[in-house]
Amino acid sequence: MVSPEKYQFMADPIRHHAQVRGDKAALIFEGREISYRQLDQRSNQVANGLLAAGVEPGQRVAILAKNIDLFFEIYYGATKAGAVLVPVNFRLAAPEVAFVLNDAAAKVLFVTDEYHDLVAAIADELSTVSLIVSLTVTSQDGRDDWPAHVDWRDAQNTGDPHREGSAEATALQPYSSGTTGHPKGVEMTHQNFVQFVPHALADWGDWMVEDVSLVAMPLFHVGGCVWGFIGLYVGTTNILLPEVDPPVILKAIERHGITQVFFVPAVILFLLQTPGAAETDVSSVRHVMYGASPIPYPVLQRAVKMFNCGFAQLYGLTETTGAVTYLAPEDHDGGEKMKSCGKPMRAATVRVVDAHDQDCPPGTVGEIIVSGNQVMKGYWNLAAETAKAIRNGWFYSGDAGYFDGDGYLYIHDRVKDMIVSGGENIYPAEVESALAGHEGIADVAVIGVPDEKWGETVKAIIVVKPGETLTAEEVMTFARARIGGFKIPRSVDFMDELPRNPSGKILKRVLREPYWRGHDRQVN
């Protein structure tokens, strides 16, 4: 039996809990309850099925699904086989899904019923996928040409193959939005997780096996999957929801006595606005963690009052395995510190540097850089991008911020041209690339503008070709067929000419300025 102090691989906590608390519920999802012993055994079967399908160590397998309990047996099974799971953002459009699967060279794809038609439509474009497994209950509910997951899994033996290799091997490859129009695969290792989680728990404190954790954020996102991994690492029972649904979240908290939650700020706002929220019994919640984007101060004040428990903010990126700073509950006292994202956690070293890589004095804005075992292995098959992002052992975040005199980090702006809407990272270049294909568009710029609900939303500023006419709805409809729904501009403005500097670069700050006037920072 592997003991916690000797964990090397992602599946080691599951192996441990299967031995010491095998009958305990690891996951509860839509009435299904999976014990730690079942999760361990089923992930063994998935591992053996992948090996039988010819999956070699280091090869990628993918999953396209909203949150589902099968995600975890597939993930741990992939790692036990030495493979790497690629969770595909289910909000992507079909061309984007095809790009991710081909870029990852995925050999096996697991897909739920609601995305069968999408996958069938792009199947001929998938150059490396040799097996598609339908995440249906039985083969009677699926397709004749794709095996049903349960039937496929249960035909495999239950022995643990232990094919992980080394702790430095890649275990998970989520995709982040790309600065050049294509998303990038972020290689996250066993070591990234196994060394991050115990240090994080030491910073956060007060997690127990008896806790009940809510996993509501999407599992394709680092915030959702890492939160799920933390609960399974500890040995808690994890209540998994298929997607963010505020009334369902509130009912789950009351029904299951949930004690630990993680939300992005937009979800906290939705919960506050849900009819009946004030009458919901949320007294079981001991900690509310939030992050992925800044939170409006009035929203935070109302949330603290509603939940009446410890609130803690986390700041981090996919490339840093999640959080690198922590704003503790005791700092949520109504003071200025509530506008910060806290102090660096013990597992990460965080600096703010100027253009010459010199540390900025307190109060001076610079780029946030991070080092430590949390930093990703690199970007998949993008050596130049990796070298640009990781230099001399430091990951350059692209976020601008400053430390105050007490060591608290404040996010000020973004060095990278990125929009964060509802916790989702959106790169304007990706949206601009999609819109530029419209025959009526002569020039386009995409910016983020403040929004009370989402933090920021996408705005397209369009220059129409001479002799052409174009409406905002036509622009949105054109985008909808080419990019994920969360990236589609929510508003469109038209200009005769975009402002540019002498070298021809669009002056995004000039475009943003009217919309951000009155805000004390350029993130919302």
C-alpha positions in Angstrom: 0.0 0.0 0.0 1.3 3.5 -0.9 1.3 5.9 2.0 0.6 9.6 1.6 4.1 10.7 2.3 5.4 8.5 -0.5 3.0 9.5 -3.2 4.7 9.7 -6.6 1.9 9.4 -9.1 -1.5 10.9 -9.6 -3.3 7.6 -8.9 -1.4 6.9 -5.7 -4.0 8.6 -3.5 -6.7 6.5 -5.1 -4.7 3.3 -4.5 -4.2 4.4 -0.9 -7.9 5.2 -0.1 -9.0 2.0 -1.8 -7.1 0.1 0.9 -7.9 2.2 4.0 -11.5 3.5 3.2 -12.5 1.4 0.2 -16.3 1.5 0.9 -16.4 5.2 1.3 -18.1 7.2 -1.5 -15.5 9.0 -3.6 -17.9 10.5 -6.1 -21.6 11.1 -6.2 -23.0 12.1 -9.5 -26.7 12.2 -10.5 -27.7 9.5 -8.1 -24.7 7.3 -8.9 -22.3 6.6 -6.0 -18.7 5.4 -6.7 -16.6 4.1 -3.8 -12.8 4.5 -3.6 -12.4 0.8 -4.2 -14.6 0.9 -7.3 -12.8 4.0 -8.6 -9.4 2.2 -8.2 -10.7 -1.0 -9.8 -12.5 0.7 -12.7 -9.5 2.9 -13.4 -7.4 -0.3 -13.6 -9.8 -1.7 -16.2 -9.6 1.5 -18.2 -5.8 1.3 -18.1 -5.9 -2.3 -19.4 -8.4 -1.4 -22.0 -6.1 1.4 -23.3 -3.1 -0.9 -23.3 -5.1 -3.5 -25.3 -6.1 -0.8 -27.8 -2.4 -0.2 -28.4 -1.9 3.0 -26.4 1.8 3.5 -25.7 3.3 5.4 -22.8 3.1 9.1 -23.4 0.4 8.9 -26.0 -2.7 11.0 -25.6 -6.3 10.0 -25.0 -9.1 12.5 -25.0 -12.5 13.1 -23.4 -15.2 15.3 -24.7 -18.0 15.6 -22.1 -19.6 17.9 -19.6 -18.7 17.0 -16.0 -19.3 13.3 -15.5 -18.1 10.8 -12.9 -16.5 8.6 -15.6 -14.0 11.4 -16.2 -12.0 10.4 -13.1 -11.8 6.7 -13.8 -10.7 7.5 -17.3 -8.1 10.0 -16.1 -6.6 7.7 -13.4 -6.8 4.8 -15.8 -4.9 6.8 -18.4 -2.2 7.7 -15.9 -1.9 4.1 -14.8 -1.3 3.1 -18.4 1.3 5.8 -18.8 -1.0 7.7 -21.1 -1.9 11.4 -20.9 -5.5 12.6 -20.7 -6.6 15.6 -22.9 -9.9 17.0 -21.6 -11.5 18.9 -24.5 -13.4 22.1 -23.8 -17.0 21.1 -24.6 -17.8 24.7 -25.4 -15.6 24.7 -28.5 -16.9 24.7 -32.0 -16.4 21.6 -34.2 -13.3 22.9 -36.1 -11.7 23.8 -32.7 -12.4 20.3 -31.3 -10.8 18.8 -34.4 -7.7 21.0 -34.0 -7.2 20.0 -30.4 -7.6 16.2 -31.1 -5.2 16.4 -34.1 -2.7 18.6 -32.3 -2.6 16.2 -29.3 -2.4 13.2 -31.7 -5.1 11.6 -29.6 -5.3 7.8 -30.1 -8.5 7.2 -28.2 -11.5 9.5 -27.7 -14.2 9.2 -25.0 -17.4 11.1 -25.9 -20.8 11.5 -24.3 -24.1 11.2 -26.2 -24.7 14.9 -26.6 -21.5 15.3 -28.6 -21.9 12.2 -30.8 -23.1 14.3 -33.8 -20.2 16.7 -33.4 -17.6 14.0 -33.4 -19.3 12.1 -36.2 -19.2 15.2 -38.3 -15.4 15.6 -37.9 -14.5 11.9 -37.7 -12.9 11.9 -41.1 -10.6 14.8 -40.1 -9.2 13.0 -37.0 -5.9 11.7 -38.3 -4.8 9.8 -35.2 -7.9 8.6 -33.4 -8.2 4.8 -33.8 -10.9 4.2 -31.1 -14.0 6.2 -30.1 -15.7 5.1 -26.9 -19.2 6.3 -26.2 -19.9 7.3 -22.6 -23.3 5.7 -22.5 -24.7 3.3 -19.9 -24.9 0.3 -22.2 -24.3 -0.4 -25.9 -28.1 -0.3 -26.4 -28.0 3.5 -25.8 -25.0 4.3 -28.1 -23.8 3.8 -31.6 -23.2 0.4 -33.3 -19.7 1.6 -34.5 -18.5 2.9 -31.1 -18.3 0.6 -28.1 -20.2 1.7 -25.0 -17.8 2.7 -22.2 -19.2 0.4 -19.5 -19.2 -2.7 -21.8 -15.7 -1.9 -23.0 -14.4 -1.2 -19.5 -15.9 -4.3 -17.9 -14.4 -6.6 -20.5 -10.9 -5.7 -19.2 -9.1 -7.3 -16.2 -8.8 -5.5 -12.9 -5.1 -5.7 -12.3 -3.1 -2.5 -11.8 -0.6 -2.2 -14.7 1.6 0.5 -12.9 2.9 1.9 -16.2 3.4 5.5 -15.1 7.1 5.6 -15.6 8.5 8.6 -13.8 7.0 11.4 -11.7 8.3 13.9 -14.3 6.1 12.2 -17.0 3.1 14.2 -18.3 -0.2 13.2 -16.7 -2.7 15.8 -18.0 -2.8 18.1 -21.1 -5.5 20.7 -20.9 -5.5 23.3 -23.6 -5.2 27.0 -23.0 -6.4 29.7 -25.5 -3.6 30.6 -27.9 -2.1 34.1 -28.5 -1.7 33.3 -32.2 -5.2 31.9 -32.9 -4.7 28.3 -31.8 -4.9 26.8 -28.3 -1.8 25.4 -26.7 -1.5 22.1 -24.9 -0.2 22.6 -21.4 1.9 19.6 -20.2 1.2 19.0 -16.5 3.2 16.2 -14.8 2.5 13.8 -11.9 5.1 15.8 -9.9 3.2 19.1 -10.6 0.2 17.7 -8.8 1.6 15.5 -6.2 4.0 18.2 -4.9 1.4 21.0 -5.2 -1.5 19.5 -3.4 0.0 18.7 0.1 1.7 22.2 0.2 -1.6 23.8 -0.8 -3.5 21.9 1.9 -0.9 23.0 4.4 -1.5 26.6 3.4 -5.3 26.3 3.4 -5.5 24.1 6.4 -8.4 22.4 8.0 -9.3 19.9 5.3 -10.5 16.5 6.7 -11.4 13.1 5.3 -14.9 13.9 6.6 -15.3 16.9 4.3 -17.8 16.9 1.5 -16.5 18.8 -1.5 -18.5 20.3 -4.4 -17.1 19.9 -7.9 -19.2 22.2 -10.1 -16.6 24.0 -12.3 -15.8 22.4 -15.6 -13.3 19.5 -15.5 -11.6 20.6 -18.7 -10.5 23.7 -16.8 -7.7 23.6 -14.3 -9.9 25.1 -11.6 -12.4 22.3 -11.9 -10.1 19.3 -12.3 -7.5 20.3 -9.7 -10.3 21.0 -7.2 -11.6 17.5 -7.9 -8.1 16.0 -7.5 -7.7 17.8 -4.2 -10.8 16.2 -2.7 -9.8 12.8 -3.9 -6.3 13.3 -2.6 -7.7 14.0 0.9 -10.2 11.2 0.7 -13.4 13.3 0.9 -16.7 12.5 -0.7 -17.0 14.7 -3.8 -20.4 15.8 -5.2 -20.0 16.2 -8.9 -22.4 18.4 -11.0 -22.6 18.1 -14.8 -22.4 21.9 -15.2 -22.8 25.2 -13.4 -26.5 25.6 -12.4 -27.0 28.0 -9.5 -30.3 26.5 -8.2 -28.9 23.0 -8.4 -25.7 24.1 -6.6 -27.7 25.6 -3.7 -29.8 22.4 -3.4 -26.7 20.2 -3.5 -25.1 22.2 -0.6 -28.2 21.8 1.5 -28.9 18.2 0.6 -25.3 16.8 1.0 -24.0 19.1 3.7 -21.2 20.3 1.5 -18.3 21.8 3.4 -15.8 22.8 0.8 -16.5 24.7 -2.5 -14.7 26.5 -5.3 -16.3 29.0 -7.6 -15.3 31.6 -10.1 -16.7 35.1 -9.2 -19.4 35.0 -11.9 -20.9 31.9 -10.3 -20.9 33.6 -6.8 -22.8 36.4 -8.4 -25.3 34.0 -9.9 -25.8 32.3 -6.6 -26.6 35.6 -4.9 -29.2 36.3 -7.6 -30.9 32.9 -7.4 -34.4 33.1 -6.1 -34.6 31.5 -2.7 -30.8 31.8 -2.1 -31.3 33.7 1.2 -33.5 30.9 2.5 -31.2 28.0 1.5 -29.3 26.3 4.4 -25.7 26.8 3.5 -24.5 26.5 7.2 -22.5 23.4 6.4 -20.0 25.3 4.2 -16.8 25.9 6.0 -14.7 27.4 3.2 -15.5 29.1 -0.1 -12.5 29.3 -2.4 -12.8 31.6 -5.4 -10.5 32.6 -8.2 -9.8 32.5 -12.0 -10.8 36.2 -12.3 -11.0 39.2 -10.0 -14.2 39.6 -8.0 -16.2 42.9 -7.6 -15.8 44.0 -4.0 -19.6 44.5 -3.4 -20.3 41.0 -4.7 -17.7 39.6 -2.3 -19.2 41.5 0.7 -22.6 40.1 -0.1 -21.3 36.5 -0.5 -19.4 36.7 2.8 -22.6 37.7 4.5 -24.7 35.0 2.9 -22.3 32.1 3.6 -21.0 33.3 6.9 -17.9 31.2 6.6 -14.2 31.4 5.7 -13.6 32.9 2.2 -10.2 32.6 0.5 -9.1 33.8 -2.9 -6.7 31.9 -5.2 -4.6 33.3 -8.1 -2.8 31.1 -10.6 -2.8 29.8 -14.1 -3.1 26.5 -16.0 0.6 26.7 -16.5 1.2 26.8 -12.7 -1.1 23.9 -11.8 -3.5 26.4 -10.4 -3.0 28.6 -7.4 0.2 30.3 -6.5 -1.2 32.9 -4.1 -3.7 32.7 -1.3 -5.8 35.4 0.4 -6.7 33.9 3.7 -10.1 34.1 5.4 -8.7 36.4 8.1 -7.8 38.9 5.4 -11.4 39.2 4.3 -12.0 41.8 7.0 -13.3 44.6 4.9 -9.9 46.3 4.5 -7.8 47.1 1.5 -6.3 43.6 1.5 -9.6 42.2 0.1 -8.6 43.9 -3.2 -5.5 41.8 -3.4 -5.1 38.1 -4.3 -3.1 37.3 -1.2 0.5 36.2 -0.5 2.5 33.6 -2.3 1.9 30.0 -1.2 4.7 28.0 0.3 5.2 25.8 -2.8 5.7 28.7 -5.2 8.1 31.6 -5.5 6.5 34.7 -7.0 8.2 37.9 -8.1 7.2 41.1 -9.9 9.8 42.2 -12.3 10.5 45.0 -14.7 11.5 44.8 -18.4 15.1 44.0 -17.3 14.0 41.2 -15.0 14.8 43.2 -11.9 12.5 43.0 -8.9 10.1 45.9 -8.7 9.8 47.8 -5.4 6.5 47.7 -3.5 3.8 49.5 -5.3 5.5 49.4 -8.7 3.7 47.5 -11.5 5.6 44.8 -13.3 5.2 41.3 -14.8 4.3 38.5 -12.4 6.7 35.5 -12.7 6.6 32.2 -10.9 9.0 29.3 -10.1 8.7 26.0 -8.3 7.5 22.5 -8.8 4.1 23.7 -9.8 5.3 25.2 -13.1 4.3 23.1 -16.2 6.7 20.9 -18.1 6.0 23.1 -21.2 3.7 23.6 -24.1 3.1 20.4 -26.2 5.2 20.5 -29.4 5.8 24.2 -29.1 9.5 24.5 -28.1 9.7 28.2 -29.1 6.6 29.1 -27.1 7.9 27.1 -24.1 11.2 28.9 -24.3 9.5 32.3 -24.4 7.3 31.4 -21.4 9.8 29.7 -19.2 13.2 31.4 -18.9 15.9 30.5 -16.4 13.4 28.4 -14.3 10.8 31.2 -14.2 7.4 31.1 -15.8 6.4 34.5 -17.2 2.7 34.8 -16.5 1.8 37.7 -18.8 -0.1 39.3 -15.9 0.9 42.7 -14.6 0.7 43.4 -10.9 2.5 44.7 -7.8 3.3 43.8 -4.3 2.5 46.1 -1.4 4.8 46.6 1.5 3.3 43.6 3.4 3.9 41.1 0.6 0.3 41.0 -0.8 0.0 40.7 -4.6 -2.4 42.9 -6.5 -3.4 42.2 -10.1 -3.3 45.4 -12.2 -3.5 44.6 -15.9 -2.4 42.0 -18.4 0.8 42.0 -20.3 -0.7 39.4 -22.6 -3.6 40.6 -24.7 -6.2 38.4 -22.9 -9.8 38.7 -21.8 -11.1 36.8 -18.8 -14.9 36.3 -19.0 -16.6 34.2 -16.3 -13.2 32.6 -15.5 -12.6 31.6 -19.1 -9.4 32.9 -20.8 -10.1 34.3 -24.3 -7.4 35.6 -26.6 -8.5 38.4 -28.9 -6.2 37.1 -31.7 -8.2 33.9 -31.8 -11.5 35.8 -32.2 -9.9 38.2 -34.7 -8.6 35.4 -36.8 -12.1 33.9 -37.0 -13.8 37.2 -37.9 -11.1 38.1 -40.4 -12.5 35.4 -42.7 -15.7 37.4 -43.3 -15.7 38.9 -46.8 -17.3 42.1 -45.6 -14.7 42.9 -42.9 -11.8 45.1 -43.8 -10.2 45.3 -40.3 -11.1 44.0 -36.9 -9.9 44.4 -33.3 -11.3 42.5 -30.3 -11.1 43.9 -26.7 -12.5 43.0 -23.3 -15.0 45.5 -21.8 -16.3 45.5 -18.2 -19.4 43.5 -17.4 -21.2 43.2 -14.0 -22.1 39.6 -14.5 -19.1 38.1 -16.3 -16.3 40.4 -15.2 -15.5 41.1 -18.8 -17.1 40.3 -22.2 -15.8 40.3 -25.7 -16.4 43.3 -27.9 -15.5 43.3 -31.6 -14.7 46.6 -33.3 -15.1 46.3 -37.0 -14.1 48.3 -40.1 -16.4 47.3 -42.9 -15.1 47.1 -46.5 -16.2 49.9 -48.8 -19.5 49.1 -50.5 -20.4 46.4 -47.9 -23.0 46.6 -45.2 -22.8 44.5 -42.0 -24.8 44.3 -38.8 -23.7 43.2 -35.3 -25.9 40.1 -35.5 -24.3 39.1 -38.8 -20.9 39.3 -37.1 -22.0 37.2 -34.2 -23.6 34.6 -36.4 -20.4 34.3 -38.5 -18.4 33.8 -35.4 -20.7 31.2 -33.9 -19.9 28.7 -36.7 -16.2 29.0 -36.1 -15.4 29.5 -32.4 -16.8 28.4 -29.1 -19.8 30.2 -27.8 -18.0 31.8 -24.9 -15.6 33.6 -27.3 -18.3 35.1 -29.5 -18.5 38.9 -29.2 -21.4 40.0 -27.0 -21.3 43.5 -28.6 -20.0 44.9 -31.9 -19.0 48.5 -32.7 -18.1 49.9 -36.1 -15.4 52.4 -36.9 -14.1 54.0 -40.1 -10.5 53.2 -39.1 -8.7 51.5 -36.2 -6.0 53.4 -34.4 -2.5 52.2 -35.0 1.0 53.1 -34.0 3.7 54.0 -36.6 4.6 50.3 -37.0 1.0 49.4 -37.8 0.1 47.7 -34.4 -3.5 48.3 -33.3 -3.6 50.5 -30.2 -5.8 48.3 -28.0 -5.3 50.6 -25.0 -6.8 53.5 -27.0 -9.8 51.3 -27.9 -10.3 50.0 -24.4 -10.0 53.4 -22.6 -13.6 54.7 -23.1 -15.1 51.5 -21.8 -12.8 51.3 -18.8 -13.0 54.9 -17.8 -13.8 55.2 -14.1 -12.3 51.8 -13.2 -9.1 51.8 -11.1 -7.6 48.8 -12.9 -7.8 47.3 -16.4 -9.3 44.0 -15.2 -12.8 43.7 -13.8 
